[in-house]
Amino acid sequence: MMGASSRDGYVNAVPKTVAFCTLGCKVNQYDSQAMLEKFLEAGFSQVDFDQAADVYVVNTCVVTAAGEQKSRQMLRRALRQNPEAQLVAAGCLAQKDADKLKGLGVRLVVGNQHRGSVVALLEDAVAKGQQTVAVESISRIPYEPLGISRQEGRSRANVKIQEGCDRFCAYCIIPYVRGTIRSRAPEDIALEVRRLAQAGYREMVLTGIHLSSYGRDLQNVTLLDAVREISRMPGIDRIRLGSLEPVAATPEFVKALAEIPQVCPQFHLSLQSGSDEVLRRMRRRYTSAEYLAAAERLKEAFPGCALTTDLMVGFPGETEEAFGQSLSFCREVGFARMHVFPYSKRAGTEADRMPGQLSRETKARRAKDAIALSEALSESYRKALVGTRQVVLFETAHEGCGRGHSPQLIEVEAKGGQPGEIRQVEITGLLGGGLQGTVI
């Protein structure tokens, strides 16, 4: 076990606290929880990131320039809070810019592999009084066997079942920092889900970098197989799918999902643009017509389901007409929620070299307009739920009010709901970006 007297060497003392900061996606959230459990097993206790800690772990993101900047900011902030602390940088920025992060005073850089050995690697780096970079090429590596036994809250848990992506969309850096597609063994998924169910988690959220590709590198295993297996396990009331490619929502797939009662009627179909010309230059593998067909298929099989999406604005060469087509398409689909973000140049991607780069002002204006549409669509969807009865899985409670989520992943507040309970709630109105109701 490590001992601490200064950042340059540990002598006869045991650091006891670790703080985590996680940026980016649900997969990063899962990876952070897996690393945290390694620290807890080694005798550490967790403290909030804004407190003084012996070790800070920043799980970084590089999807956008803003995410990358925030990652560096949090690393610097950690050392300002405790200059004597040991600093660990993990995740996608660590994979991309390992040597540069050493210059920020990071003791250990661990990318998107070797995260299960984070404590041992840190101890070794401290014992040797050196900075360690535990980053290797991830072009051809196996799935890293991380695991979790709990998550924040006691009701719903993210379960990572897939890693990597080989789509190479023109704007995206993720395949370069996450590697190729790797799927988690079905038996490992089953063990983890059973463990979480026994701990009281009633909703499982299946996550991955490219979830639709789950099983493609295994023999005779598909995403649908994983969902069916989990649905048979006792204690699992809900199964929610992470982001899906529209082309994955085939008639056969959707029909099979609809036959599994635990599947939640909320589907995140990544759109990026409603313009076919922009989709083509993005190297997305569907047209707007194919996307709409997938959306309608899900709506028919899951009446009243919530469709959510990602919308990128300001892609190189996106004209005002193409942007207008995107907004019109979003209205036609009728999304329950949209994650809007401006295009961000990522060095090494095809889009970084494209002509027609738009100004920051143009991208900001379009993002503002798209966010306004998102808010209007969300309000319209939620208003349609007023007067209905929804089954709410409560996750927290405060001053007699429980908060949880409906099957459509809309936050609901209702008096009397207790964490871990699933209750019928009559929806009485809107509340912020969610709903309020009365427990029946």
C-alpha positions as CSV (number, residue, x, y, z in Angstrom):
1,M,0.0,0.0,0.0
2,M,1.2,3.5,-0.7
3,G,2.4,5.9,1.9
4,A,2.4,9.7,1.7
5,S,4.6,12.6,2.7
6,S,4.9,14.5,-0.5
7,R,4.2,14.0,-4.2
8,D,7.7,12.9,-4.9
9,G,7.7,10.0,-2.5
10,Y,5.5,8.1,0.0
11,V,7.0,7.2,3.4
12,N,5.4,5.2,6.1
13,A,1.9,6.6,5.7
14,V,-1.2,5.3,4.0
15,P,-3.3,7.8,1.9
16,K,-6.9,7.0,2.6
17,T,-9.0,9.2,0.3
18,V,-9.8,9.2,-3.4
19,A,-11.9,11.6,-5.4
20,F,-13.3,11.0,-8.9
21,C,-14.3,13.4,-11.6
22,T,-16.0,11.8,-14.6
23,L,-16.6,13.6,-17.9
24,G,-18.5,12.5,-20.9
25,C,-20.6,9.4,-21.6
26,K,-22.3,6.7,-19.6
27,V,-19.5,4.3,-20.6
28,N,-17.1,6.7,-18.7
29,Q,-19.4,6.6,-15.7
30,Y,-19.3,2.9,-15.7
31,D,-15.5,2.8,-16.1
32,S,-15.1,5.3,-13.2
33,Q,-17.3,3.1,-10.9
34,A,-15.2,0.1,-11.8
35,M,-11.9,2.0,-10.9
36,L,-13.5,3.4,-7.8
37,E,-14.3,-0.1,-6.5
38,K,-10.6,-1.0,-7.0
39,F,-9.6,1.8,-4.7
40,L,-12.2,0.9,-2.2
41,E,-11.0,-2.7,-2.2
42,A,-7.5,-1.4,-1.5
43,G,-8.7,0.5,1.6
44,F,-9.4,3.9,0.3
45,S,-12.5,5.9,1.2
46,Q,-14.2,8.2,-1.4
47,V,-14.6,12.0,-0.9
48,D,-16.2,14.6,-3.1
49,F,-14.0,16.0,-5.9
50,D,-14.1,19.5,-4.4
51,Q,-12.6,18.3,-1.1
52,A,-8.9,17.7,-0.3
53,A,-8.0,14.1,-1.3
54,D,-4.9,12.0,-1.3
55,V,-5.6,10.8,-4.9
56,Y,-7.7,12.4,-7.6
57,V,-8.8,10.5,-10.7
58,V,-10.1,12.4,-13.7
59,N,-11.8,10.2,-16.3
60,T,-11.5,12.4,-19.3
61,C,-13.4,13.0,-22.6
62,V,-12.4,14.2,-26.1
63,V,-15.6,14.0,-28.0
64,T,-15.6,17.8,-28.3
65,A,-13.0,20.5,-27.8
66,A,-15.1,21.7,-24.8
67,G,-14.8,18.2,-23.2
68,E,-11.1,18.1,-23.7
69,Q,-10.7,21.6,-22.2
70,K,-12.8,20.7,-19.2
71,S,-10.7,17.5,-18.7
72,R,-7.5,19.6,-18.4
73,Q,-9.2,22.1,-16.2
74,M,-10.3,19.4,-13.7
75,L,-6.8,18.0,-13.6
76,R,-5.4,21.5,-12.8
77,R,-8.1,22.1,-10.3
78,A,-7.3,18.9,-8.4
79,L,-3.7,19.9,-7.8
80,R,-4.8,23.4,-6.7
81,Q,-7.0,21.8,-4.1
82,N,-4.1,19.6,-2.8
83,P,-0.7,20.2,-4.4
84,E,0.5,17.1,-2.5
85,A,-2.0,14.8,-4.0
86,Q,-1.4,12.0,-6.5
87,L,-3.2,12.7,-9.8
88,V,-4.5,10.0,-12.2
89,A,-5.7,10.8,-15.7
90,A,-7.8,8.1,-17.3
91,G,-10.0,7.7,-20.4
92,C,-10.1,9.1,-23.9
93,L,-7.9,12.2,-23.4
94,A,-5.4,10.1,-21.6
95,Q,-5.4,7.7,-24.5
96,K,-5.0,10.5,-27.0
97,D,-2.4,12.9,-25.3
98,A,-0.7,10.8,-22.7
99,D,2.7,12.6,-22.9
100,K,1.1,16.0,-22.8
101,L,-0.7,15.2,-19.6
102,K,2.5,14.3,-17.9
103,G,3.3,18.0,-18.2
104,L,0.3,18.8,-16.0
105,G,1.8,16.9,-13.1
106,V,-0.1,13.7,-13.6
107,R,1.5,10.8,-11.7
108,L,-0.3,8.1,-13.7
109,V,-1.8,8.2,-17.2
110,V,-4.0,5.2,-17.9
111,G,-6.0,5.3,-21.2
112,N,-8.8,2.9,-22.2
113,Q,-7.0,-0.2,-21.1
114,H,-5.4,-1.3,-17.8
115,R,-8.0,0.5,-15.7
116,G,-8.5,-2.6,-13.6
117,S,-4.9,-2.3,-12.5
118,V,-5.1,1.4,-11.7
119,V,-4.3,1.0,-8.0
120,A,-1.3,-1.3,-8.5
121,L,0.0,1.0,-11.3
122,L,-0.3,4.1,-9.1
123,E,1.4,2.4,-6.2
124,D,4.3,1.3,-8.5
125,A,4.7,4.8,-9.9
126,V,4.8,6.3,-6.4
127,A,7.2,3.7,-5.1
128,K,9.6,4.5,-8.0
129,G,9.1,8.2,-7.7
130,Q,8.2,8.5,-11.4
131,Q,5.4,9.4,-13.7
132,T,4.0,6.4,-15.4
133,V,2.2,6.2,-18.8
134,A,0.1,3.0,-19.0
135,V,-1.2,3.6,-22.5
136,E,-0.9,1.2,-25.4
137,S,-2.3,0.8,-28.9
138,I,-5.9,-0.3,-28.7
139,S,-6.2,-1.3,-32.3
140,R,-6.3,-5.1,-31.5
141,I,-6.9,-5.8,-27.8
142,P,-9.5,-7.9,-26.0
143,Y,-12.4,-6.5,-24.0
144,E,-11.1,-5.3,-20.6
145,P,-12.9,-7.3,-17.9
146,L,-14.0,-4.5,-15.7
147,G,-16.9,-5.0,-13.3
148,I,-19.1,-3.2,-10.8
149,S,-21.2,-4.1,-7.8
150,R,-23.0,-0.9,-7.2
151,Q,-23.6,2.7,-8.4
152,E,-24.7,6.0,-7.0
153,G,-28.4,5.5,-6.1
154,R,-30.0,2.2,-5.4
155,S,-32.5,1.8,-8.2
156,R,-30.9,1.9,-11.7
157,A,-27.5,0.8,-12.9
158,N,-25.5,1.2,-16.1
159,V,-24.1,-2.1,-17.3
160,K,-21.4,-1.8,-19.9
161,I,-21.5,-4.7,-22.4
162,Q,-19.5,-3.3,-25.4
163,E,-16.4,-1.3,-26.1
164,G,-15.0,0.4,-29.2
165,C,-16.4,1.5,-32.6
166,D,-15.4,0.9,-36.3
167,R,-17.8,3.3,-38.0
168,F,-15.2,6.1,-38.5
169,C,-17.8,8.9,-39.0
170,A,-16.1,11.9,-40.6
171,Y,-16.3,14.1,-37.4
172,C,-15.6,11.5,-34.7
173,I,-12.4,10.8,-32.9
174,I,-13.8,8.0,-30.8
175,P,-12.6,5.0,-32.9
176,Y,-9.1,6.3,-32.6
177,V,-9.2,6.4,-28.7
178,R,-11.5,3.6,-27.9
179,G,-10.3,1.0,-30.5
180,T,-12.2,-1.6,-32.5
181,I,-15.4,-3.3,-31.5
182,R,-15.1,-5.7,-28.5
183,S,-18.0,-7.4,-26.8
184,R,-18.3,-8.5,-23.2
185,A,-18.8,-12.2,-22.7
186,P,-22.5,-13.1,-22.0
187,E,-21.6,-15.0,-18.9
188,D,-19.8,-11.9,-17.4
189,I,-22.8,-9.8,-18.2
190,A,-25.1,-12.3,-16.5
191,L,-23.0,-12.4,-13.3
192,E,-22.9,-8.7,-13.0
193,V,-26.6,-8.2,-13.6
194,R,-27.4,-10.8,-11.0
195,R,-25.1,-9.2,-8.5
196,L,-26.7,-5.8,-9.1
197,A,-30.2,-7.2,-8.9
198,Q,-29.4,-8.9,-5.6
199,A,-28.1,-5.5,-4.3
200,G,-31.6,-4.0,-5.1
201,Y,-31.1,-2.4,-8.5
202,R,-34.3,-2.9,-10.5
203,E,-33.4,-1.2,-13.8
204,M,-30.5,-2.1,-16.0
205,V,-29.3,0.4,-18.6
206,L,-27.2,-1.4,-21.2
207,T,-24.4,0.8,-22.5
208,G,-21.5,0.7,-24.9
209,I,-19.6,2.9,-27.3
210,H,-21.5,1.3,-30.2
211,L,-24.1,-0.7,-28.5
212,S,-25.8,-1.9,-31.8
213,S,-22.6,-3.8,-32.6
214,Y,-22.7,-6.0,-29.5
215,G,-21.9,-9.6,-30.3
216,R,-20.5,-9.0,-33.8
217,D,-17.1,-10.2,-32.6
218,L,-18.6,-13.2,-30.8
219,Q,-20.1,-16.4,-32.1
220,N,-23.9,-16.6,-32.3
221,V,-24.6,-13.7,-29.9
222,T,-26.5,-10.5,-30.5
223,L,-27.8,-7.5,-28.6
224,L,-31.2,-9.1,-28.6
225,D,-29.8,-12.2,-27.0
226,A,-28.3,-10.1,-24.2
227,V,-31.6,-8.4,-23.6
228,R,-33.6,-11.6,-23.5
229,E,-31.1,-13.2,-21.1
230,I,-31.3,-10.3,-18.7
231,S,-35.1,-10.2,-18.9
232,R,-35.2,-13.8,-17.5
233,M,-33.3,-12.8,-14.3
234,P,-35.3,-12.4,-11.1
235,G,-35.5,-8.9,-9.7
236,I,-35.1,-7.0,-13.0
237,D,-38.2,-4.9,-13.7
238,R,-36.8,-2.7,-16.4
239,I,-34.2,-2.9,-19.2
240,R,-33.2,0.3,-21.0
241,L,-31.1,0.4,-24.1
242,G,-28.4,3.0,-24.6
243,S,-27.8,4.8,-27.9
244,L,-28.8,2.7,-31.0
245,E,-28.0,3.2,-34.6
246,P,-31.2,3.7,-36.6
247,V,-30.3,0.8,-39.0
248,A,-30.4,-1.5,-36.0
249,A,-34.1,-0.9,-35.5
250,T,-35.1,-3.5,-38.1
251,P,-38.7,-4.8,-38.2
252,E,-37.5,-8.1,-36.7
253,F,-35.5,-6.4,-33.9
254,V,-38.3,-4.1,-32.9
255,K,-40.9,-6.8,-32.9
256,A,-38.7,-9.0,-30.7
257,L,-38.1,-6.1,-28.3
258,A,-41.8,-5.4,-28.0
259,E,-42.3,-9.0,-26.8
260,I,-40.1,-8.4,-23.8
261,P,-42.2,-6.6,-21.1
262,Q,-39.2,-5.2,-19.2
263,V,-37.9,-3.2,-22.2
264,C,-38.5,0.5,-21.5
265,P,-40.4,2.6,-24.2
266,Q,-37.5,5.0,-24.6
267,F,-35.0,4.8,-27.4
268,H,-32.1,7.0,-28.2
269,L,-31.5,7.0,-31.9
270,S,-28.5,9.0,-32.9
271,L,-29.4,11.4,-35.7
272,Q,-26.7,14.1,-36.1
273,S,-28.4,15.7,-39.1
274,G,-31.8,15.7,-40.8
275,S,-30.2,16.6,-44.1
276,D,-29.3,13.7,-46.4
277,E,-26.4,15.7,-48.0
278,V,-24.9,16.4,-44.6
279,L,-25.4,12.8,-43.5
280,R,-23.6,11.6,-46.5
281,R,-20.6,13.9,-45.9
282,M,-20.6,12.9,-42.2
283,R,-20.3,9.2,-43.4
284,R,-23.4,8.2,-41.5
285,R,-24.8,5.0,-42.8
286,Y,-28.5,5.9,-43.2
287,T,-30.7,8.4,-44.9
288,S,-33.3,10.6,-43.3
289,A,-36.0,8.3,-44.8
290,E,-34.4,5.2,-43.2
291,Y,-34.2,7.0,-39.9
292,L,-37.9,8.1,-40.1
293,A,-38.9,4.5,-40.9
294,A,-37.0,3.2,-37.8
295,A,-38.6,5.9,-35.6
296,E,-42.1,5.1,-36.9
297,R,-41.5,1.4,-36.4
298,L,-40.6,2.0,-32.7
299,K,-43.6,4.2,-32.2
300,E,-45.9,1.6,-33.6
301,A,-44.5,-1.2,-31.5
302,F,-44.2,1.0,-28.4
303,P,-47.2,3.4,-28.4
304,G,-46.3,6.7,-26.7
305,C,-42.6,5.8,-26.5
306,A,-40.0,8.6,-26.1
307,L,-37.5,9.0,-28.9
308,T,-34.4,10.9,-28.0
309,T,-31.4,11.9,-30.1
310,D,-28.2,13.8,-30.7
311,L,-28.2,16.7,-33.2
312,M,-25.0,18.2,-34.4
313,V,-25.2,21.7,-35.9
314,G,-22.6,23.6,-38.0
315,F,-20.9,20.6,-39.7
316,P,-18.5,21.8,-42.4
317,G,-20.5,22.9,-45.5
318,E,-23.9,22.8,-43.7
319,T,-25.9,25.5,-45.5
320,E,-28.8,27.4,-44.0
321,E,-31.1,25.2,-46.1
322,A,-29.6,22.0,-44.8
323,F,-29.9,23.3,-41.2
324,G,-33.5,24.1,-41.8
325,Q,-34.0,20.6,-43.2
326,S,-32.6,19.3,-39.9
327,L,-35.0,21.3,-37.8
328,S,-38.0,20.3,-40.0
329,F,-37.0,16.7,-39.7
330,C,-36.8,16.9,-35.9
331,R,-40.3,18.3,-35.8
332,E,-41.5,15.5,-38.0
333,V,-40.1,12.8,-35.8
334,G,-41.4,14.6,-32.6
335,F,-38.5,13.9,-30.3
336,A,-39.1,13.8,-26.6
337,R,-35.6,15.2,-26.0
338,M,-32.6,16.3,-28.1
339,H,-29.0,16.7,-27.1
340,V,-27.8,19.6,-29.3
341,F,-24.2,20.5,-29.8
342,P,-22.2,22.5,-32.3
343,Y,-19.6,20.7,-34.5
344,S,-16.2,20.7,-32.9
345,K,-13.0,20.1,-35.0
346,R,-11.1,17.0,-34.0
347,A,-7.6,16.8,-35.3
348,G,-7.0,13.6,-37.3
349,T,-10.6,13.2,-38.5
350,E,-11.7,13.6,-42.0
351,A,-14.0,16.6,-41.2
352,D,-11.1,18.5,-39.8
353,R,-9.7,18.7,-43.3
354,M,-13.0,19.6,-45.0
355,P,-13.7,22.9,-46.7
356,G,-16.6,25.0,-45.6
357,Q,-15.7,25.3,-41.9
358,L,-18.3,27.5,-40.3
359,S,-17.7,30.4,-37.9
360,R,-18.2,30.1,-34.2
361,E,-20.9,32.6,-34.4
362,T,-22.9,30.7,-37.0
363,K,-22.6,27.5,-35.0
364,A,-23.7,29.2,-31.8
365,R,-26.7,30.7,-33.5
366,R,-27.8,27.4,-35.0
367,A,-27.3,25.7,-31.6
368,K,-29.5,28.3,-29.9
369,D,-32.2,27.7,-32.5
370,A,-32.0,24.0,-32.2
371,I,-32.0,24.1,-28.4
372,A,-35.2,26.2,-28.5
373,L,-36.8,23.6,-30.8
374,S,-35.6,20.8,-28.4
375,E,-37.3,22.6,-25.4
376,A,-40.5,23.1,-27.3
377,L,-40.6,19.4,-28.4
378,S,-39.9,18.2,-24.9
379,E,-42.6,20.4,-23.4
380,S,-45.1,19.1,-26.0
381,Y,-44.2,15.5,-25.3
382,R,-44.5,16.0,-21.5
383,K,-47.8,17.8,-21.8
384,A,-49.2,14.8,-23.6
385,L,-48.4,12.7,-20.5
386,V,-50.4,14.9,-18.1
387,G,-53.5,13.1,-17.0
388,T,-52.0,9.7,-17.7
389,R,-50.8,7.1,-15.2
390,Q,-47.1,6.2,-15.3
391,V,-45.1,3.5,-13.5
392,V,-42.3,5.4,-11.7
393,L,-39.2,3.9,-10.3
394,F,-38.2,6.2,-7.5
395,E,-34.5,6.8,-6.9
396,T,-34.3,9.6,-4.3
397,A,-36.5,11.3,-1.7
398,H,-36.3,14.7,-0.1
399,E,-38.7,16.3,2.4
400,G,-41.4,13.8,1.7
401,C,-41.1,13.9,-2.1
402,G,-39.8,11.1,-4.1
403,R,-38.0,11.5,-7.4
404,G,-37.6,8.9,-10.1
405,H,-38.2,8.2,-13.7
406,S,-41.1,7.1,-15.8
407,P,-40.5,4.3,-18.3
408,Q,-39.9,7.0,-20.9
409,L,-37.0,8.4,-18.8
410,I,-38.9,11.5,-17.8
411,E,-38.1,12.7,-14.2
412,V,-41.2,12.5,-12.0
413,E,-41.7,14.1,-8.6
414,A,-44.4,12.8,-6.3
415,K,-45.1,12.9,-2.6
416,G,-44.7,9.6,-0.8
417,G,-42.4,7.9,-3.3
418,Q,-39.5,6.1,-1.6
419,P,-36.1,5.1,-3.2
420,G,-36.3,1.6,-4.7
421,E,-40.1,1.6,-5.0
422,I,-42.0,1.2,-8.3
423,R,-45.3,3.0,-7.9
424,Q,-48.2,4.0,-10.1
425,V,-48.3,7.8,-10.3
426,E,-51.0,10.0,-11.8
427,I,-49.3,12.8,-13.7
428,T,-50.8,16.2,-12.8
429,G,-48.5,18.7,-14.5
430,L,-45.1,19.8,-15.6
431,L,-42.3,20.5,-13.2
432,G,-39.1,22.0,-14.7
433,G,-37.9,19.7,-17.4
434,G,-39.9,16.8,-15.9
435,L,-43.3,16.0,-14.5
436,Q,-45.1,16.1,-11.1
437,G,-47.8,13.7,-10.0
438,T,-49.6,11.9,-7.2
439,V,-48.8,8.4,-6.0
440,I,-51.9,6.2,-6.5
